[in-house]
Amino acid sequence: MDRLNLYLDLESDQLADLEVVAKASLAFANAVREIAYIVDPSLTIKLEIESGTEGSLSLNSVIRFVKQQVADPVTRKIIILSVVMWFAKETGAALVGMAVTDLIADEPSMSEQDAERIAEKVHQILEKKVGVKPVQDVFKEIDKDKSIKGVGVSTEKGDRPRSIVPREQFRERMEDIEETTDDQQTRSHTDQMILTLISPVLQKNDNKWRFLSKDGIIYVRIKDEDFLSDILSGRSNITMRSGIVMLADVEITEKKDAAKNVWVVTERNLLKVIRIRTDDDAGDLFSEQ
């Protein structure tokens, strides 16, 4: 089991809108990438549209999870289970525990310690809302098509998921998405992000640092004065070198492009560095220190 299938449950004798399915599939892929990046920033994840199957009540958008890209089975299952849980009708510790049991059933070599590690990490990902924005985008897109009555994620090609989120829950799953009025031209929100340092600015000014993130290479102004002061004064024990990864709160400001009716990022400000990891530190970015 090394695949993730986005499963759309359709009304009888109905077909899903192609544009809706395409946009929902892209958002789903973004959710998988974001979760994978948090689990291990060094991973390169490849997601492919493998095939689609149509039934009387459902349409499967099958996305293959490429095993070769993630050799560690524990890491692989953390990513898979986290995505599955975002699209489960109900959530909770008991459900995560049962899902872990199911996931490791096909790999008897996994230990109880492996199972505990998987469950703990999945709880952290859900609690920290990793991947929540693209997951919300999936529900936002499929809500537009009344022929889609439910959505879920399965781990076997063609299988109907055990848990399917019904249409009446779509709005609830979208509720954190920021609603804006037509005349609103700017908006901002704060995300917790994993940032890999590419180019720092070792001066006290407003010049932006360059990072690699889930959104690609981005430029961020550092507003965490304590962090900046520690770096510039030498009080920090972090040596400026490659492989520095940060977990940080980033304020993102967007401006609406009225002509294209899209929101464009205009500013990113790092408000707080929560944790730092280097290549020689195997610690979890979410672990308490």
Disulfide bonds with the S-S distance in Angstrom:
none
